[in-house]
Each structure stands twice: as structure tokens, then as C-alpha cells.
């Protein structure tokens, strides 16, 4: 399982999820908005709550739970065309997360918000949980 949890009201997050879907030719990723009951259950199964995690994209897989830049690097490591981005792992986590947190804090002001979470088409319904 490779489950990506994202802010369903964030336009940057929604666009990022659509980008991942387009580039995930093997169809290994599943998705759920952080606002969904499904996300709350999956986080709880791992000992987390929405209040205990950073304002971040999350990746849950068989190896663990990843947040912020670690989550992004884990995600791109599964997309063959973009695996080269994992070179950023040479940078310390705290340094990568300075940039991640700056974008996270300003994402709604720059890219906007939506009241409606990502609505999957019929081909994606089994990969997007709510």
C-alpha cells in the first residue's frame, strides 16, 4: 500500500495529486484527503491523529509514515521518470523542510483554496478514498 494523504481544500495539493496520477503509470498510489474519515482511520491505525501530524502531505506505506519533504521524496522515488529528484536526500532533512514549510505556510495564499475535494472520475474511484 502506498497511501498519500493530502489537504483536499488546497489547490496546490489537488494539482499535485493530479500530477502524481498522470505520472503513476503502474497505479501504485492511493489517495485520501486529510479531511476524510478514511484518512483519520488510517492515521489512527498508525498511532497518529490529525492534530499530531505536521501541516503536510503524508505517505503511508508498509515501511512507515512519512511527512513533508521525506514524503515527497518517497513519492517521486516510485515514479521512474522523476526518481532523479531523490538526489535531494543528500541534503539534511531539516534543510529540505525549511523550503517545504515555507511553501506549506503560503500555499493557500498563492494557489488558492477550494471548498470541494478532488472528485475522481470513474477510472480512479478505487484509488481515491473519502
N, C-alpha and C positions, 0 to 999 in steps of 0.2 A: 504494500500500500504506500502510495505517495500522495498524501492529502495536503493541499495548500489551503490555508485559511487566510482570508483577506477581508479588508473593510469593504463591505458591499455598497456603501454610500460614497466611496471615494472614486472619482473619475479616473485618476491615475491608476488605482488598483484594478478597476474594471478593465481599463485598456491593457494593463499588464497581463491580466488573466486571458484576455482575448489573444494577445501576442503569444503567450505560452501555448494556448490551444492550437493556434496556427502552426507553431513550430514543434509541437509534441506529436510527431508523426506516429510514434509507437502507441500513443494513447495511454501512457503510464500514470498520468496525473489525474487526480480527482480534486474537486474544488468545493468549498463551502464558505459563505460569508460568515465572518466572525459574529454577526448579529443573529445567526441561526441557532436553533435548538440543537441541530446536529453538531455544530462546532462546539457548543457548550458541553455536550455529552462526550465528544472525542477528547477534548481537553481534560475533562474531569477523569476520564479513564487513565490519563497520564499523570494525574495529580496536580493539574493546573486549573485555574479559573480565569475568566476574562480580566478580573482585577489584578491577578498575579503576573500577567504577562506584559511585556513592553508593547507600546503602540506600534505594532509591527506586523508584517506578513509572517506567517508561521508555516513551517513544513513539518508534518508528522509522518514518519516512516518507521520501518522496522528497527532502525538503528537509534532513533531518538526523536527529540523535538528541537527544532532549530528556529531561531528568531533573527531578525534584522539581516545584516549582510551575510551571516552564515546560512540563513535560509535561501537567500538569493543565489549564493554560490553553489549550494546543494542542488537547487533547481536547474541552473544552467549546466551543471555537470552531467545532467541527464539528457540534454538537448545537444546532439552531436555537433551541429553547426556552430554552437556557441560555447563549447567546452573550453576554448582558449581563455575565456573570461575567468576561469578558475585560477589563472595565474595570480589574480589579486589575493589569493590566500597567503602569498608571501608577505603581505602587509599585516601588521598586527591587528587583531580583532578590534581593539579599542580605536585604532586609527580609521579603519574602514567604517566603523559605526558612527564616527563623528559626521561623516558625509551622509550616511543613511538617516541618522536622526534629524539632520538639517532638512532633508527632503521630506521626511515624515511629518515634521512640525509644520511645514509650509505647503503640503500637498493640496489641501482643500482650497487654500487661498489662490494657488497658482493654477491648478487643473479643475477646480470646482467640485461640487458635491451633487449627488443625485438622491432623490428620495426613494428610488426604486432600485433594488438589487439587480444584478445581472440576470437576465431571463434567457435560459438556454433554448436553443432550437431542438427539434425532436431528436437529432443525432447525438446531442450532448446531454440529454436528460439524465442518463445513467451515470454521468461523470460529475454533475453539479448537484450538490445536496443542499437542502434548506431546512 
